[in-house]
Amino acid sequence: MATYLSRNGVSIRLPKERWQHIVQRHADIAGKQNVVLESDTASMAIANYQAAQPYLRVLPLLQELPKQAFFMVYDAEADVLYIDFANPPHSAVDSELTEDDIVVRYGEDDAVVGLTVLDASKR
């Protein structure tokens, strides 16, 4: 596995298999691995990845959700994560607060239409 240092001093690990996957979709960059990794685009991608790390912490929770498309909005001021299973969100006619401070929102047919995760940053 090759390791590179970005312009911002961030270490980039790029396994050979991942680079091959990238080149399959973008044949024009084959043989230009160093140039690509030293580019501003690579630095921006790394910065975006680092900024996304807090969001990735919710992955264990997501494994418990129904296997369907959903939409998430995080309200940093209230520290609340809203998860809706429809876009636009369906109205809830009932809800319950679980022991771990998650509000389960139910629609007219008693189906779960969304979740509200309180104190989201503490999970």
DSSP file (Angstrom, degrees, kcal/mol; ACC not computed):
  #  RESIDUE AA STRUCTURE BP1 BP2  ACC     N-H-->O    O-->H-N    N-H-->O    O-->H-N    TCO  KAPPA ALPHA  PHI   PSI    X-CA   Y-CA   Z-CA
    1    1 A M              0   0    0      0, 0.0     2,-0.3     0, 0.0    12,-0.0   0.000 360.0 360.0 360.0 131.8    0.0    0.0    0.0
    2    2 A A  E     -A   14   0A   0     12,-1.4    12,-2.9     2,-0.0     2,-0.4  -0.621 360.0-158.4 -85.7 144.1    1.3    3.4   -1.0
    3    3 A T  E     -A   13   0A   0     -2,-0.3     2,-0.3    10,-0.2    10,-0.2  -0.991  12.4-178.8-124.5 131.4    1.3    6.3    1.5
    4    4 A Y  E     -A   12   0A   0      8,-2.8     8,-3.6    -2,-0.4     2,-0.5  -0.844  24.4-128.9-125.1 160.4    1.4    9.9    0.4
    5    5 A L  E     -A   11   0A   0     -2,-0.3     6,-0.2     6,-0.2    -2,-0.0  -0.959  25.5-140.2-111.8 123.1    1.5   13.2    2.2
    6    6 A S    >   -     0   0    0      4,-2.9     3,-1.9    -2,-0.5    32,-0.1  -0.182  31.5 -98.6 -73.3 172.1   -1.1   15.8    1.0
    7    7 A R  T 3  S+     0   0    0      1,-0.3    -1,-0.1    32,-0.3    31,-0.1   0.780 126.9  55.1 -60.4 -26.6   -0.3   19.5    0.7
    8    8 A N  T 3  S-     0   0    0      2,-0.1    -1,-0.3     1,-0.0     3,-0.1   0.352 122.9-106.4 -90.1   6.4   -1.9   19.9    4.0
    9    9 A G  S <  S+     0   0    0     -3,-1.9     2,-0.4     1,-0.3    -2,-0.1   0.644  72.4 143.7  80.4  15.0    0.4   17.4    5.6
   10   10 A V        -     0   0    0      1,-0.0    -4,-2.9     2,-0.0     2,-0.3  -0.757  52.0-122.6 -91.2 132.2   -2.3   14.7    5.9
   11   11 A S  E     -A    5   0A   0     -2,-0.4     2,-0.5    -6,-0.2    -6,-0.2  -0.569  24.5-159.4 -74.5 130.5   -1.2   11.1    5.3
   12   12 A I  E     -A    4   0A   0     -8,-3.6    -8,-2.8    -2,-0.3     2,-0.6  -0.959   3.1-161.6-115.1 120.2   -3.0    9.4    2.5
   13   13 A R  E     +A    3   0A   0     -2,-0.5   -10,-0.2   -10,-0.2    -2,-0.0  -0.898  12.1 179.3-100.4 124.8   -3.1    5.6    2.4
   14   14 A L  E     -A    2   0A   0    -12,-2.9   -12,-1.4    -2,-0.6    -2,-0.0  -0.861  16.0-149.6-131.1  98.5   -4.0    4.3   -1.0
   15   15 A P     >  -     0   0    0      0, 0.0     4,-2.1     0, 0.0     3,-0.4  -0.296  26.2-117.0 -62.8 150.6   -4.1    0.5   -1.5
   16   16 A K  H  > S+     0   0    0      1,-0.2     4,-2.4     2,-0.2     5,-0.2   0.877 115.0  55.7 -56.0 -40.9   -3.3   -0.7   -5.0
   17   17 A E  H  > S+     0   0    0      1,-0.2     4,-1.9     2,-0.2    -1,-0.2   0.881 107.1  49.3 -62.6 -38.1   -6.8   -2.2   -5.4
   18   18 A R  H  > S+     0   0    0     -3,-0.4     4,-2.2     2,-0.2    -1,-0.2   0.917 110.1  50.2 -68.2 -42.9   -8.4    1.2   -4.7
   19   19 A W  H  X S+     0   0    0     -4,-2.1     4,-2.6     1,-0.2    -2,-0.2   0.913 110.0  51.3 -61.1 -42.1   -6.2    3.0   -7.2
   20   20 A Q  H  X S+     0   0    0     -4,-2.4     4,-1.9     1,-0.2    -1,-0.2   0.888 108.4  52.0 -62.3 -38.8   -7.1    0.4   -9.8
   21   21 A H  H  X S+     0   0    0     -4,-1.9     4,-1.0     2,-0.2    -1,-0.2   0.914 110.7  47.7 -62.9 -42.5  -10.8    1.0   -9.1
   22   22 A I  H >X S+     0   0    0     -4,-2.2     4,-1.5     1,-0.2     3,-0.6   0.926 110.9  50.7 -63.6 -45.2  -10.3    4.7   -9.5
   23   23 A V  H 3< S+     0   0    0     -4,-2.6    -1,-0.2     1,-0.2    -2,-0.2   0.822 101.2  62.9 -66.1 -31.2   -8.4    4.3  -12.8
   24   24 A Q  H 3< S+     0   0    0     -4,-1.9     3,-0.3     1,-0.2    -1,-0.2   0.866 112.7  36.2 -60.1 -35.2  -11.2    2.0  -14.2
   25   25 A R  H << S+     0   0    0     -4,-1.0    -1,-0.2    -3,-0.6    -2,-0.2   0.699 129.5  33.9 -88.6 -21.9  -13.6    4.9  -14.0
   26   26 A H    ><  +     0   0    0     -4,-1.5     3,-2.0    -5,-0.1    -1,-0.2  -0.619  64.3 170.1-136.0  73.0  -11.1    7.6  -14.9
   27   27 A A  G >  S+     0   0    0     -3,-0.3     3,-1.6     1,-0.3    -1,-0.1   0.746  70.0  73.7 -59.9 -25.0   -8.6    6.0  -17.4
   28   28 A D  G 3  S+     0   0    0      1,-0.3    -1,-0.3    -3,-0.1    -5,-0.1   0.662  94.8  51.6 -66.2 -15.1   -7.1    9.4  -18.2
   29   29 A I  G X  S+     0   0    0     -3,-2.0     3,-2.3    -6,-0.2    -1,-0.3   0.389  76.1 130.3-102.6   4.1   -5.3    9.5  -14.8
   30   30 A A  T <  S+     0   0    0     -3,-1.6   -10,-0.0     1,-0.3    -3,-0.0  -0.337  79.4  15.8 -57.2 134.9   -3.7    6.1  -15.2
   31   31 A G  T 3  S+     0   0    0      1,-0.1    -1,-0.3     3,-0.0     3,-0.2   0.494 106.7  91.7  79.4   3.5    0.0    6.4  -14.4
   32   32 A K    <>  +     0   0    0     -3,-2.3     4,-2.5     1,-0.1     5,-0.2  -0.089  39.8 130.6-119.1  33.7   -0.5    9.8  -12.8
   33   33 A Q  H  > S+     0   0    0      1,-0.2     4,-2.4     2,-0.2     5,-0.2   0.899  73.9  47.7 -56.9 -47.0   -1.0    8.7   -9.2
   34   34 A N  H  > S+     0   0    0      1,-0.2     4,-1.4     2,-0.2    -1,-0.2   0.913 112.3  49.2 -62.4 -43.4    1.5   11.1   -7.7
   35   35 A V  H  4 S+     0   0    0      1,-0.2     4,-0.3     2,-0.2     3,-0.2   0.919 112.6  47.9 -63.0 -43.7    0.2   14.1   -9.6
   36   36 A V  H >< S+     0   0    0     -4,-2.5     3,-1.4     1,-0.2     6,-0.5   0.929 111.5  49.3 -63.3 -45.4   -3.4   13.3   -8.6
   37   37 A L  H 3< S+     0   0    0     -4,-2.4   -30,-0.2     1,-0.3    -1,-0.2   0.721 110.6  50.5 -70.8 -20.1   -2.6   12.9   -4.9
   38   38 A E  T 3< S+     0   0    0     -4,-1.4    -1,-0.3    -3,-0.2    -2,-0.2   0.407  92.1 107.7 -93.9   2.4   -0.6   16.1   -4.8
   39   39 A S  S <> S-     0   0    0     -3,-1.4     4,-1.6    -4,-0.3   -32,-0.3  -0.282  82.0-115.7 -79.7 164.3   -3.5   18.1   -6.4
   40   40 A D  H  > S+     0   0    0      1,-0.2     4,-2.5     2,-0.2     5,-0.2   0.844 115.5  61.0 -63.9 -34.0   -5.8   20.6   -4.7
   41   41 A T  H  > S+     0   0    0      1,-0.2     4,-2.4     2,-0.2    -1,-0.2   0.913 103.4  48.7 -61.0 -43.3   -8.7   18.2   -5.4
   42   42 A A  H  > S+     0   0    0     -6,-0.5     4,-2.2     2,-0.2    -1,-0.2   0.908 110.9  50.7 -63.4 -41.1   -7.1   15.5   -3.3
   43   43 A S  H  X S+     0   0    0     -4,-1.6     4,-2.2     1,-0.2    -2,-0.2   0.901 111.3  48.3 -62.5 -40.6   -6.5   18.0   -0.5
   44   44 A M  H  X S+     0   0    0     -4,-2.5     4,-2.6     2,-0.2    -2,-0.2   0.897 109.7  52.4 -66.6 -39.8  -10.2   19.0   -0.7
   45   45 A A  H  X S+     0   0    0     -4,-2.4     4,-2.3     2,-0.2    -2,-0.2   0.901 110.5  48.1 -62.8 -40.6  -11.3   15.4   -0.7
   46   46 A I  H  X S+     0   0    0     -4,-2.2     4,-2.7     2,-0.2    -1,-0.2   0.917 110.9  50.4 -66.5 -43.1   -9.3   14.7    2.4
   47   47 A A  H  X S+     0   0    0     -4,-2.2     4,-2.2     1,-0.2    -2,-0.2   0.909 111.7  48.5 -61.3 -41.6  -10.6   17.8    4.2
   48   48 A N  H  X S+     0   0    0     -4,-2.6     4,-1.5     2,-0.2    -1,-0.2   0.897 110.8  51.1 -64.9 -39.9  -14.2   16.7    3.3
   49   49 A Y  H  X S+     0   0    0     -4,-2.3     4,-0.7     1,-0.2    -2,-0.2   0.923 110.7  48.2 -63.0 -44.2  -13.5   13.2    4.6
   50   50 A Q  H >< S+     0   0    0     -4,-2.7     3,-0.9     1,-0.2    -1,-0.2   0.894 110.3  51.4 -64.5 -39.2  -12.1   14.6    7.9
   51   51 A A  H 3< S+     0   0    0     -4,-2.2     4,-0.3     1,-0.2    -1,-0.2   0.792 107.2  55.4 -66.6 -26.9  -15.2   16.9    8.2
   52   52 A A  H >X S+     0   0    0     -4,-1.5     4,-1.5    -3,-0.2     3,-0.8   0.622  80.8  92.2 -81.1 -13.6  -17.4   13.8    7.7
   53   53 A Q  H <X S+     0   0    0     -3,-0.9     4,-0.7    -4,-0.7     3,-0.3   0.869  81.8  53.3 -53.9 -43.9  -15.9   11.8   10.5
   54   54 A P  H >4 S+     0   0    0      0, 0.0     3,-0.8     0, 0.0    -1,-0.3   0.882 108.1  52.2 -59.9 -34.5  -18.4   12.9   13.2
   55   55 A Y  H X4 S+     0   0    0     -3,-0.8     3,-1.6    -4,-0.3    -2,-0.2   0.833 100.0  62.7 -69.2 -31.0  -21.3   11.9   10.9
   56   56 A L  H >< S+     0   0    0     -4,-1.5     3,-1.7    -3,-0.3    -1,-0.2   0.695  85.5  75.8 -69.0 -17.2  -19.8    8.4   10.4
   57   57 A R  T << S+     0   0    0     -3,-0.8    -1,-0.3    -4,-0.7     4,-0.3   0.695  84.8  64.8 -66.8 -17.0  -20.2    7.8   14.2
   58   58 A V  T X> S+     0   0    0     -3,-1.6     4,-1.9    -4,-0.2     3,-0.6   0.504  72.6  99.4 -83.0  -2.2  -24.0    7.3   13.6
   59   59 A L  H <> S+     0   0    0     -3,-1.7     4,-1.5     1,-0.2    -1,-0.2   0.869  75.9  55.8 -55.8 -41.6  -23.3    4.2   11.5
   60   60 A P  H 34 S+     0   0    0      0, 0.0     4,-0.5     0, 0.0    -1,-0.2   0.906 109.3  48.3 -58.1 -37.9  -24.0    1.7   14.3
   61   61 A L  H X4 S+     0   0    0     -3,-0.6     3,-1.4    -4,-0.3     4,-0.4   0.899 106.2  57.8 -65.5 -40.1  -27.5    3.4   14.7
   62   62 A L  H >< S+     0   0    0     -4,-1.9     3,-1.1     1,-0.3    -1,-0.2   0.791  94.5  65.5 -63.8 -28.4  -28.1    3.2   10.9
   63   63 A Q  T 3< S+     0   0    0     -4,-1.5    -1,-0.3     1,-0.3    -2,-0.2   0.758 100.0  52.7 -65.0 -23.1  -27.7   -0.6   10.9
   64   64 A E  T <  S+     0   0    0     -3,-1.4    -1,-0.3    -4,-0.5    -2,-0.2   0.574  92.2  95.4 -88.4 -10.2  -30.8   -0.9   13.1
   65   65 A L  S <  S-     0   0    0     -3,-1.1    -3,-0.0    -4,-0.4     0, 0.0  -0.383  90.3 -85.2 -80.8 158.7  -33.0    1.2   10.7
   66   66 A P        -     0   0    0      0, 0.0     2,-1.9     0, 0.0    -1,-0.1  -0.293  47.7-106.4 -57.3 146.6  -35.2   -0.2    8.1
   67   67 A K  S    S+     0   0    0     -3,-0.1     2,-0.3    -4,-0.0    -4,-0.0  -0.553  83.3  99.8 -81.0  81.6  -33.4   -0.9    4.8
   68   68 A Q  S    S-     0   0    0     -2,-1.9     2,-0.0     0, 0.0    -3,-0.0  -0.950  81.9 -73.0-154.1 166.7  -34.8    2.0    2.8
   69   69 A A        +     0   0    0     -2,-0.3     2,-0.3    16,-0.1    -2,-0.0  -0.379  55.6 172.3 -64.9 145.4  -33.9    5.5    1.7
   70   70 A F        -     0   0    0     -2,-0.0     2,-0.4     2,-0.0    15,-0.2  -0.958  25.3-133.0-150.3 167.9  -33.9    8.1    4.5
   71   71 A F  E     -B   84   0B   0     13,-2.9    13,-2.9    -2,-0.3     2,-0.4  -0.979  16.1-160.6-129.7 136.8  -32.9   11.7    5.1
   72   72 A M  E     -B   83   0B   0     -2,-0.4     2,-0.4    11,-0.2    11,-0.2  -0.937   9.1-179.2-121.9 141.2  -31.0   13.1    8.0
   73   73 A V  E     -B   82   0B   0      9,-2.2     9,-3.4    -2,-0.4     2,-0.5  -0.994  12.9-154.8-135.7 129.8  -30.7   16.6    9.3
   74   74 A Y  E     -B   81   0B   0     -2,-0.4     2,-0.8     7,-0.2     7,-0.2  -0.919   2.6-157.7-108.1 127.3  -28.6   17.5   12.3
   75   75 A D  E  >> -B   80   0B   0      5,-3.1     5,-1.8    -2,-0.5     4,-1.6  -0.877   7.8-172.0-101.4 100.8  -29.4   20.6   14.3
   76   76 A A  T  45S+     0   0    0     -2,-0.8    -1,-0.2     1,-0.2    45,-0.1   0.855  81.6  56.1 -65.0 -36.5  -26.1   21.5   16.1
   77   77 A E  T  45S+     0   0    0      1,-0.2    -1,-0.2    -3,-0.1    -2,-0.0   0.907 120.3  29.9 -64.0 -40.9  -27.7   24.2   18.3
   78   78 A A  T  45S-     0   0    0      2,-0.1    41,-0.4    -3,-0.1    -1,-0.2   0.574 103.0-131.1 -91.7 -11.1  -30.2   21.7   19.7
   79   79 A D  T  <5 +     0   0    0     -4,-1.6    41,-2.0     1,-0.2    40,-0.6   0.934  59.7 140.1  56.1  50.3  -27.9   18.7   19.3
   80   80 A V  E   < -BC  75 118B   0     -5,-1.8    -5,-3.1    39,-0.2     2,-0.6  -0.981  43.8-153.2-127.3 134.2  -30.7   16.8   17.7
   81   81 A L  E     -BC  74 117B   0     36,-2.2    36,-3.3    -2,-0.4     2,-0.5  -0.940  11.5-158.5-107.4 121.5  -30.5   14.4   14.7
   82   82 A Y  E     -BC  73 116B   0     -9,-3.4    -9,-2.2    -2,-0.6     2,-0.5  -0.874   7.3-172.0-100.9 128.1  -33.7   14.1   12.7
   83   83 A I  E     -BC  72 115B   0     32,-3.1    32,-2.7    -2,-0.5     2,-0.4  -0.981   4.9-175.2-121.5 120.1  -34.1   11.0   10.6
   84   84 A D  E     -BC  71 114B   0    -13,-2.9   -13,-2.9    -2,-0.5    30,-0.2  -0.931  22.0-154.7-118.1 140.5  -37.0   10.8    8.2
   85   85 A F  S    S+     0   0    0     28,-2.2     2,-0.3    -2,-0.4    29,-0.1   0.239  80.2  44.6 -97.4  12.2  -38.0    7.9    6.0
   86   86 A A  S    S-     0   0    0     27,-0.3   -15,-0.1   -15,-0.1     4,-0.1  -0.986  83.5-112.2-148.9 153.9  -39.8   10.0    3.4
   87   87 A N  S    S+     0   0    0     -2,-0.3     3,-0.0     1,-0.2   -17,-0.0  -0.945 112.3  30.1-133.8 112.8  -39.0   13.2    1.5
   88   88 A P  S    S-     0   0    0      0, 0.0    -1,-0.2     0, 0.0    -3,-0.0   0.537 118.4-108.2 -70.3 159.1  -40.8   15.4    2.3
   89   89 A P        -     0   0    0      0, 0.0     2,-0.2     0, 0.0    -2,-0.1  -0.244  28.7-120.4 -59.7 143.1  -41.2   13.9    5.8
   90   90 A H        -     0   0    0     23,-0.3     2,-0.1     1,-0.1    -5,-0.1  -0.594  32.5-104.9 -80.5 146.6  -44.5   12.3    6.7
   91   91 A S        -     0   0    0     -2,-0.2     2,-0.4     1,-0.1    17,-0.3  -0.454  30.8-129.6 -70.7 142.3  -46.4   13.8    9.6
   92   92 A A        -     0   0    0     -2,-0.1    15,-0.3     1,-0.1     3,-0.1  -0.757  20.7-175.0 -92.0 138.9  -46.4   11.8   12.8
   93   93 A V  S    S+     0   0    0     13,-2.7     2,-0.3    -2,-0.4    14,-0.2   0.526  75.9  12.8-104.7 -12.2  -49.7   11.1   14.5
   94   94 A D  E     -D  106   0B   0     12,-1.4    12,-3.1     2,-0.0     2,-0.3  -0.980  64.4-176.6-155.7 160.3  -48.0    9.5   17.5
   95   95 A S  E     -D  105   0B   0     -2,-0.3     2,-0.3    10,-0.2    10,-0.2  -0.985   9.6-154.3-155.4 161.1  -44.6    9.2   19.1
   96   96 A E  E     -D  104   0B   0      8,-1.8     8,-2.9    -2,-0.3     2,-0.6  -0.998  16.0-133.9-141.0 145.4  -42.8    7.5   21.9
   97   97 A L  E     -D  103   0B   0     -2,-0.3     6,-0.2     6,-0.2     2,-0.1  -0.873  25.3-146.7 -98.6 120.9  -39.6    8.4   23.8
   98   98 A T    >   -     0   0    0      4,-2.7     3,-1.5    -2,-0.6     4,-0.1  -0.296  29.2-101.5 -81.0 170.5  -37.3    5.4   24.3
   99   99 A E  T 3  S+     0   0    0      1,-0.3    -1,-0.1     2,-0.1    -2,-0.0   0.767 121.8  55.5 -62.4 -26.3  -35.0    4.9   27.4
  100  100 A D  T 3  S-     0   0    0      2,-0.1    -1,-0.3     1,-0.0    18,-0.1   0.006 123.2-100.2-100.2  29.7  -32.0    6.1   25.4
  101  101 A D  S <  S+     0   0    0     -3,-1.5    17,-2.2     1,-0.2     2,-0.5   0.866  76.6 137.1  59.6  44.2  -33.6    9.5   24.4
  102  102 A I  E     - E   0 117B   0     15,-0.2    -4,-2.7    -4,-0.1     2,-0.7  -0.988  45.5-145.2-117.4 126.7  -34.7    8.6   20.9
  103  103 A V  E     -DE  97 116B   0     13,-3.2    13,-2.3    -2,-0.5     2,-0.6  -0.821  10.2-154.5 -91.6 119.1  -38.2    9.7   19.8
  104  104 A V  E     -DE  96 115B   0     -8,-2.9    -8,-1.8    -2,-0.7     2,-0.5  -0.846  10.8-152.9 -93.5 122.4  -39.8    7.2   17.5
  105  105 A R  E     -DE  95 114B   0      9,-3.0     8,-2.8    -2,-0.6     9,-1.4  -0.851   8.1-160.1-103.8 129.6  -42.3    8.9   15.3
  106  106 A Y  E     -DE  94 112B   0    -12,-3.1   -13,-2.7    -2,-0.5   -12,-1.4  -0.841   4.3-145.0-111.1 143.5  -45.3    6.9   13.9
  107  107 A G    >   -     0   0    0      4,-2.8     3,-1.7    -2,-0.3   -15,-0.1  -0.177  44.8 -76.9 -90.5-170.9  -47.6    7.7   11.0
  108  108 A E  T 3  S+     0   0    0    -17,-0.3   -16,-0.1     1,-0.3    -2,-0.0   0.810 131.2  49.0 -61.1 -32.3  -51.3    7.0   10.5
  109  109 A D  T 3  S-     0   0    0      2,-0.1    -1,-0.3     1,-0.0     3,-0.1   0.141 119.9-105.7 -95.1  20.3  -50.8    3.3    9.8
  110  110 A D  S <  S+     0   0    0     -3,-1.7     2,-0.2     1,-0.3    -2,-0.1   0.576  76.9 140.1  65.1  12.4  -48.5    2.8   12.9
  111  111 A A        -     0   0    0      1,-0.1    -4,-2.8     2,-0.0     2,-0.5  -0.595  64.5-103.8 -80.6 147.1  -45.4    2.6   10.6
  112  112 A V  E     + E   0 106B   0     -6,-0.2    -6,-0.3    -2,-0.2     3,-0.1  -0.600  39.8 177.0 -71.0 121.8  -42.3    4.4   11.8
  113  113 A V  E     -     0   0B   0     -8,-2.8   -28,-2.2    -2,-0.5   -23,-0.3   0.563  60.1 -25.0-102.4 -13.0  -42.0    7.6    9.8
  114  114 A G  E     -CE  84 105B   0     -9,-1.4    -9,-3.0   -30,-0.2     2,-0.3  -0.976  51.1-122.9 177.9 170.5  -38.9    8.9   11.5
  115  115 A L  E     -CE  83 104B   0    -32,-2.7   -32,-3.1    -2,-0.3     2,-0.5  -0.967   9.3-155.8-130.3 147.0  -36.6    9.1   14.5
  116  116 A T  E     -CE  82 103B   0    -13,-2.3   -13,-3.2    -2,-0.3     2,-0.8  -0.975  12.8-157.7-123.1 115.0  -35.5   12.1   16.5
  117  117 A V  E >   -CE  81 102B   0    -36,-3.3   -36,-2.2    -2,-0.5     3,-0.6  -0.829   9.0-154.2 -99.0 111.0  -32.2   11.5   18.3
  118  118 A L  E 3  S+C   80   0B   0    -17,-2.2   -38,-0.2    -2,-0.8   -39,-0.1  -0.520  76.9  13.6 -82.3 151.0  -31.7   13.7   21.3
  119  119 A D  T >  S+     0   0    0    -40,-0.6     3,-1.5   -41,-0.4    -1,-0.2   0.907  79.6 171.5  50.9  46.7  -28.2   14.6   22.5
  120  120 A A  G X   +     0   0    0    -41,-2.0     3,-1.4    -3,-0.6   -40,-0.1   0.821  65.6  58.8 -60.2 -36.3  -26.9   13.2   19.3
  121  121 A S  G 3  S+     0   0    0      1,-0.3    -1,-0.3   -42,-0.2    -2,-0.1   0.677  97.1  63.0 -70.8 -15.2  -23.3   14.4   19.7
  122  122 A K  G <         0   0    0     -3,-1.5    -1,-0.3     1,-0.2    -2,-0.2   0.374 360.0 360.0 -89.8   4.9  -23.0   12.4   23.0
  123  123 A R    <         0   0    0     -3,-1.4    -1,-0.2    -4,-0.1    -2,-0.1   0.439 360.0 360.0 -96.8 360.0  -23.5    9.0   21.3
